[in-house]
């Protein structure tokens, strides 16, 4: 529920772009920057915020930041010029900074490796769920004369504030604190998680600095950076792309976007489930990312054919979202405790810079050329580099495993 609200506040600007553009007289380049600047603020608090989730507990951190981003998301609705839009988007991102990586770490505290990818996929389905529900609702709000784009921010930001008031009664920090588990269930779960921590750490105690400078962490950061260029270039601009290509009204565009995300949701659940069933991770990330390349090629080839362009957008979304749900099972496979919390925060922070870069460049491309054609090329390139980083990660991991086992390559 919390992440559904988070993603609504993250991308609701995508349904307001046309209205803001006409009412405030802002260009696509300015709105691309306004969309992306959220992620500059978002990146700042990633590492310290996630570290405090480990030290203080998810309950307090998530409650405070949930209410905080709801306030600033609502205030986005009072924007009257580009500067105010930039400021409120930046502050919304800053207040959401500790939330996502904190929850990724939180899932690692509760779910053994065998079930972690399924848990991650079920958590990340909040992204398509937010779009399936939010796209028609957001488009209807924007299209309603007595509401409009400002009320889109007031209403969806207000949801975060209300959710923050309920968060302390919903969140339990660790399995040891769960009153709804029997003593035997607690002991079994904690023992399994501790066993996996020791296995991940090996014989060397892992510090935060060693985790952040581990080459595997660096490769995970690079993978997520380039992946997010593609994810958010499309996620932010999809309503505008669909509306322009289909020549539909804003309400019909909302339904088309909702259907697109419905297909993506199914792919995420199936890919995460199959990854846990087989215990395989690498192919369940690389194959979807490769589909992202295919989708980008289709979109580039059929810019003026809406039906095929729509298929390309769906395949891009499947490639990105089905792969990323498995991707987030990797950091806690290599890292433990506070080291994992800090590294997850930094991975997400670097990824946030990619999330800024994608929408910003697409906005510039649209302003300069009047087309999204070159934008699809950017998405394609981001998938290619992300896959290259994953192959490098697999090579390093095999080398480390061989050395640990006393083997030679």
C-alpha positions as CSV (number, residue, x, y, z in Angstrom):
1,X,0.0,0.0,0.0
2,X,2.7,2.5,1.0
3,X,4.7,1.9,-2.2
4,X,1.5,2.3,-4.3
5,X,1.1,5.7,-2.8
6,X,4.8,6.5,-3.3
7,X,4.8,5.7,-7.0
8,X,1.6,7.7,-7.5
9,X,3.3,10.8,-6.0
10,X,6.5,10.0,-8.1
11,X,4.9,9.8,-11.5
12,X,1.5,11.7,-11.2
13,X,3.2,14.6,-12.9
14,X,3.2,12.5,-16.1
15,X,-0.6,12.9,-16.4
16,X,-0.4,16.7,-15.7
17,X,2.3,17.5,-18.3
18,X,-0.1,18.7,-21.0
19,X,-2.2,20.8,-18.6
20,X,0.8,22.3,-16.9
21,X,2.4,23.0,-20.2
22,X,-0.6,25.0,-21.4
23,X,-1.6,26.7,-18.2
24,X,1.9,27.7,-17.0
25,X,3.5,28.1,-20.5
26,X,6.3,25.6,-19.8
27,X,8.2,23.6,-22.4
28,X,8.7,19.9,-22.6
29,X,12.3,20.4,-21.6
30,X,11.3,22.3,-18.4
31,X,8.7,19.6,-17.6
32,X,11.3,16.9,-18.2
33,X,13.6,18.6,-15.7
34,X,10.7,19.0,-13.2
35,X,9.9,15.3,-13.6
36,X,13.5,14.2,-13.2
37,X,14.6,16.7,-10.4
38,X,12.5,14.6,-8.0
39,X,15.3,12.0,-8.2
40,X,18.1,14.4,-7.4
41,X,16.4,15.0,-4.0
42,X,15.6,11.3,-3.8
43,X,19.2,10.4,-4.1
44,X,20.5,12.6,-1.3
45,X,19.0,10.7,1.6
46,X,19.4,7.2,0.3
47,X,22.5,6.0,2.2
48,X,21.9,7.7,5.6
49,X,18.2,7.0,5.4
50,X,18.6,3.3,4.8
51,X,21.3,3.1,7.4
52,X,18.9,4.6,10.0
53,X,16.3,2.0,9.0
54,X,18.8,-0.6,10.2
55,X,19.7,1.3,13.4
56,X,16.4,2.9,14.4
57,X,13.9,0.7,12.7
58,X,11.6,0.9,9.7
59,X,8.5,1.9,11.7
60,X,9.8,5.4,12.8
61,X,11.7,6.2,9.6
62,X,8.9,5.2,7.2
63,X,6.3,7.1,9.2
64,X,8.2,10.4,9.3
65,X,9.2,10.4,5.7
66,X,5.8,9.2,4.4
67,X,4.1,12.1,6.0
68,X,6.9,14.5,4.8
69,X,6.7,13.5,1.2
70,X,2.9,13.7,1.3
71,X,3.1,17.3,2.5
72,X,5.5,18.4,-0.3
73,X,3.6,16.3,-3.0
74,X,0.4,18.2,-2.1
75,X,2.2,21.6,-2.2
76,X,3.3,20.8,-5.8
77,X,-0.3,21.7,-6.7
78,X,0.2,25.4,-5.7
79,X,3.1,25.9,-8.2
80,X,2.8,28.9,-10.4
81,X,6.1,28.9,-12.2
82,X,9.0,26.6,-13.1
83,X,11.0,27.4,-9.9
84,X,8.2,26.4,-7.6
85,X,7.6,23.3,-9.5
86,X,11.3,22.3,-9.3
87,X,11.4,23.1,-5.6
88,X,8.4,21.0,-4.6
89,X,9.3,18.1,-6.8
90,X,12.8,18.2,-5.4
91,X,11.6,18.2,-1.8
92,X,9.1,15.4,-2.5
93,X,11.9,13.3,-3.7
94,X,14.1,14.2,-0.8
95,X,11.5,13.1,1.7
96,X,10.9,9.8,-0.2
97,X,14.6,9.1,-0.3
98,X,14.8,6.7,2.7
99,X,11.6,4.9,1.8
100,X,12.3,2.5,-1.1
101,X,15.9,1.3,-0.1
102,X,14.7,1.1,3.5
103,X,11.9,-1.3,2.4
104,X,14.3,-3.3,0.2
105,X,16.5,-3.8,3.3
106,X,13.4,-4.4,5.4
107,X,12.3,-7.3,3.1
108,X,15.8,-8.8,3.6
109,X,15.2,-8.8,7.4
110,X,12.0,-10.9,7.0
111,X,12.4,-13.2,4.1
112,X,15.0,-16.0,3.6
113,X,16.7,-16.1,0.2
114,X,14.4,-18.8,-1.1
115,X,11.4,-16.5,-0.9
116,X,13.0,-13.1,-1.3
117,X,12.5,-12.6,-5.0
118,X,8.8,-13.5,-4.8
119,X,8.5,-11.1,-1.9
120,X,10.3,-8.5,-3.9
121,X,8.1,-9.0,-6.9
122,X,5.0,-8.8,-4.8
123,X,6.3,-5.6,-3.3
124,X,7.2,-4.1,-6.6
125,X,3.9,-4.9,-8.2
126,X,2.9,-1.7,-6.4
127,X,4.4,0.1,-9.4
128,X,2.0,-1.4,-12.0
129,X,-0.9,-1.4,-9.5
130,X,-0.4,2.3,-8.9
131,X,-0.5,2.9,-12.6
132,X,-3.4,0.5,-13.3
133,X,-5.5,2.4,-10.6
134,X,-3.8,5.7,-10.9
135,X,-3.8,6.3,-14.6
136,X,-7.6,6.4,-15.1
137,X,-8.1,8.3,-11.8
138,X,-5.4,10.8,-12.6
139,X,-6.6,11.4,-16.1
140,X,-10.2,11.8,-14.9
141,X,-9.1,14.4,-12.2
142,X,-7.0,16.3,-14.7
143,X,-9.9,16.3,-17.2
144,X,-12.5,17.4,-14.7
145,X,-13.1,21.2,-15.0
146,X,-13.7,21.9,-11.3
147,X,-10.7,19.8,-10.2
148,X,-7.8,19.8,-12.7
149,X,-4.1,19.1,-12.4
150,X,-3.6,21.0,-9.1
151,X,-6.1,18.7,-7.3
152,X,-4.2,15.7,-8.6
153,X,-1.3,16.7,-6.4
154,X,-3.5,17.7,-3.5
155,X,-5.4,14.4,-3.4
156,X,-2.6,12.0,-4.0
157,X,-0.2,13.9,-1.7
158,X,-2.9,13.8,1.0
159,X,-3.1,10.0,0.7
160,X,0.5,9.8,1.8
161,X,-0.1,11.9,4.9
162,X,-3.1,9.8,5.9
163,X,-1.1,6.5,5.3
164,X,1.8,7.9,7.4
165,X,-0.6,8.3,10.4
166,X,-1.5,4.6,10.1
167,X,2.1,3.3,9.5
168,X,3.1,2.8,13.2
169,X,0.3,0.4,13.7
170,X,1.1,-1.6,10.6
171,X,4.9,-2.0,10.5
172,X,6.8,-4.4,12.7
173,X,10.6,-3.7,12.7
174,X,12.0,-7.3,12.9
175,X,10.7,-10.9,13.2
176,X,11.8,-10.9,16.9
177,X,9.2,-8.1,17.5
178,X,6.3,-9.8,15.8
179,X,3.5,-10.6,18.2
180,X,1.6,-12.5,15.5
181,X,4.3,-15.2,15.3
182,X,4.6,-18.0,17.7
183,X,7.9,-18.4,19.7
184,X,8.7,-21.4,17.6
185,X,8.0,-19.6,14.3
186,X,10.2,-16.7,15.4
187,X,13.1,-18.9,16.4
188,X,13.0,-20.9,13.1
189,X,12.8,-17.7,11.0
190,X,15.5,-15.9,12.9
191,X,17.8,-18.9,12.8
192,X,17.4,-19.3,9.0
193,X,18.1,-15.6,8.4
194,X,21.2,-15.6,10.7
195,X,22.5,-18.7,8.9
196,X,22.2,-16.9,5.6
197,X,23.9,-13.7,7.0
198,X,26.9,-15.8,8.1
199,X,27.1,-17.5,4.7
200,X,27.0,-14.2,2.9
201,X,29.6,-12.5,5.1
202,X,32.0,-15.5,4.9
203,X,34.8,-15.5,7.4
204,X,35.4,-11.8,7.1
205,X,33.4,-9.3,9.1
206,X,31.9,-6.9,6.6
207,X,32.1,-3.1,7.2
208,X,30.0,-0.4,5.6
209,X,33.1,0.9,3.8
210,X,34.0,-2.5,2.4
211,X,30.4,-3.0,1.2
212,X,30.3,0.4,-0.6
213,X,33.7,-0.2,-2.3
214,X,33.1,-3.9,-3.2
215,X,33.3,-4.1,-7.0
216,X,30.0,-6.0,-6.9
217,X,28.3,-3.1,-5.3
218,X,29.8,-0.8,-7.9
219,X,28.5,-3.0,-10.7
220,X,25.1,-3.1,-9.1
221,X,25.1,0.7,-8.9
222,X,26.0,1.0,-12.6
223,X,23.4,-1.6,-13.6
224,X,20.7,0.3,-11.8
225,X,21.8,3.7,-13.1
226,X,21.5,2.7,-16.7
227,X,18.4,0.6,-16.1
228,X,16.6,3.6,-14.5
229,X,17.4,5.8,-17.4
230,X,15.2,3.6,-19.5
231,X,12.6,2.9,-16.9
232,X,11.8,6.5,-16.0
233,X,12.3,7.9,-19.5
234,X,9.3,5.7,-20.4
235,X,7.4,5.8,-17.1
236,X,7.2,9.6,-17.0
237,X,6.5,10.2,-20.7
238,X,4.2,7.2,-21.5
239,X,1.0,9.2,-21.1
240,X,2.2,11.9,-23.4
241,X,3.6,9.4,-25.9
242,X,0.3,7.4,-25.9
243,X,-1.9,10.6,-26.2
244,X,0.1,12.0,-29.1
245,X,0.4,8.7,-31.0
246,X,-3.2,7.6,-30.5
247,X,-4.7,11.1,-30.8
248,X,-6.9,10.1,-27.8
249,X,-8.3,12.4,-25.1
250,X,-6.7,12.4,-21.6
251,X,-9.4,10.0,-20.2
252,X,-8.9,7.4,-22.9
253,X,-5.1,7.8,-22.5
254,X,-5.5,6.9,-18.9
255,X,-7.3,3.7,-19.7
256,X,-4.6,2.8,-22.4
257,X,-1.8,3.4,-19.9
258,X,-3.7,1.3,-17.3
259,X,-4.0,-1.7,-19.7
260,X,-0.3,-1.4,-20.5
261,X,0.7,-1.7,-16.8
262,X,-1.8,-4.6,-16.3
263,X,0.3,-6.7,-18.7
264,X,3.5,-5.6,-17.0
265,X,2.1,-6.6,-13.6
266,X,1.5,-10.2,-14.7
267,X,5.0,-10.5,-16.1
268,X,6.6,-9.3,-12.9
269,X,4.7,-11.8,-10.7
270,X,5.4,-14.7,-13.1
271,X,9.1,-13.9,-13.5
272,X,9.7,-13.4,-9.7
273,X,7.8,-16.7,-9.0
274,X,9.7,-18.7,-11.5
275,X,13.1,-17.2,-10.3
276,X,12.4,-18.4,-6.8
277,X,11.0,-21.8,-8.0
278,X,14.2,-22.5,-10.0
279,X,16.6,-20.6,-7.6
280,X,18.1,-18.9,-10.7
281,X,18.7,-15.1,-10.8
282,X,20.9,-14.1,-13.6
283,X,18.8,-15.3,-16.6
284,X,15.7,-13.9,-14.9
285,X,17.2,-10.5,-15.0
286,X,19.1,-10.6,-18.4
287,X,16.3,-12.1,-20.4
288,X,13.7,-9.4,-19.4
289,X,16.3,-6.7,-20.0
290,X,16.9,-8.2,-23.5
291,X,13.2,-7.9,-24.1
292,X,13.6,-4.2,-23.3
293,X,16.0,-3.9,-26.2
294,X,13.5,-5.6,-28.5
295,X,10.7,-3.3,-27.3
296,X,12.9,-0.2,-28.0
297,X,13.6,-1.4,-31.5
298,X,9.9,-1.9,-32.2
299,X,9.1,1.6,-30.8
300,X,11.8,3.2,-32.9
301,X,10.7,1.3,-36.1
302,X,6.9,2.1,-35.7
303,X,6.8,5.7,-34.3
304,X,3.8,6.5,-36.6
305,X,2.0,3.2,-36.1
306,X,0.2,3.5,-32.8
307,X,-0.8,-0.2,-32.5
308,X,2.8,-1.5,-32.9
309,X,4.3,1.4,-30.9
310,X,1.9,0.4,-28.1
311,X,3.2,-3.2,-28.3
312,X,6.8,-1.8,-28.1
313,X,6.0,0.2,-25.0
314,X,4.5,-2.9,-23.3
315,X,7.6,-5.0,-24.1
316,X,9.9,-2.2,-22.8
317,X,7.9,-2.1,-19.6
318,X,7.9,-5.9,-19.2
319,X,11.7,-5.9,-19.8
320,X,12.4,-3.3,-17.2
321,X,10.0,-4.1,-14.4
322,X,10.1,-8.0,-14.6
323,X,13.9,-7.8,-14.5
324,X,14.2,-5.2,-11.7
325,X,12.1,-7.3,-9.3
326,X,14.7,-10.0,-9.4
327,X,17.6,-7.5,-9.5
328,X,16.8,-6.4,-5.9
329,X,17.4,-9.8,-4.5
330,X,21.1,-9.5,-5.4
331,X,22.4,-6.9,-2.8
332,X,21.4,-8.9,0.2
333,X,22.8,-12.0,-1.4
334,X,26.3,-10.5,-1.2
335,X,26.1,-8.1,1.8
336,X,24.9,-8.3,5.4
337,X,23.4,-6.2,8.2
338,X,24.3,-2.5,8.2
339,X,26.7,-3.0,5.3
340,X,23.8,-4.2,3.2
341,X,21.6,-1.3,4.3
342,X,24.2,1.3,3.3
343,X,25.0,-0.4,0.0
344,X,21.3,-0.7,-0.9
345,X,21.0,3.0,-0.2
346,X,23.9,3.9,-2.4
347,X,22.8,1.6,-5.2
348,X,19.3,3.3,-5.2
349,X,20.9,6.8,-4.9
350,X,23.0,6.2,-8.1
351,X,20.0,4.7,-9.7
352,X,18.1,7.9,-8.8
353,X,20.6,9.9,-10.9
354,X,19.6,7.6,-13.8
355,X,15.9,8.3,-13.0
356,X,16.7,12.0,-13.3
357,X,18.7,11.6,-16.5
358,X,16.1,9.7,-18.5
359,X,13.1,12.0,-18.3
360,X,15.3,15.1,-18.6
361,X,16.9,14.0,-21.8
362,X,13.6,12.8,-23.3
363,X,12.1,16.2,-22.5
364,X,15.0,17.9,-24.3
365,X,14.7,15.6,-27.3
366,X,11.0,16.2,-27.5
367,X,11.5,20.0,-27.4
368,X,14.3,20.0,-30.0
369,X,12.9,17.5,-32.5
370,X,9.1,17.3,-31.7
371,X,9.5,13.5,-31.6
372,X,10.3,10.7,-29.2
373,X,12.2,8.7,-31.8
374,X,15.7,9.4,-30.4
375,X,14.3,8.8,-26.9
376,X,13.7,5.2,-27.8
377,X,17.3,4.9,-28.9
378,X,18.4,6.2,-25.5
379,X,16.2,3.5,-23.8
380,X,17.7,0.8,-26.0
381,X,21.3,1.9,-25.2
382,X,20.5,2.0,-21.4
383,X,19.4,-1.7,-21.6
384,X,22.5,-2.7,-23.5
385,X,24.9,-1.1,-20.9
386,X,22.9,-2.5,-18.0
387,X,23.2,-6.1,-19.4
388,X,26.9,-5.6,-19.9
389,X,27.3,-4.6,-16.3
390,X,25.4,-7.7,-15.2
391,X,27.7,-10.0,-17.2
392,X,30.7,-8.2,-15.5
393,X,29.0,-8.9,-12.1
394,X,28.5,-12.5,-12.9
395,X,32.2,-12.9,-13.9
396,X,33.4,-11.2,-10.7
397,X,31.0,-13.3,-8.6
398,X,32.2,-16.6,-10.2
399,X,35.8,-15.5,-9.6
400,X,35.1,-14.7,-5.9
401,X,33.3,-18.0,-5.4
402,X,36.2,-19.9,-7.0
403,X,38.8,-18.2,-4.8
404,X,36.7,-18.8,-1.6
405,X,36.4,-22.4,-2.5
406,X,40.2,-22.6,-3.0
407,X,40.0,-23.2,-6.7
408,X,41.8,-21.6,-9.6
409,X,40.2,-20.1,-12.6
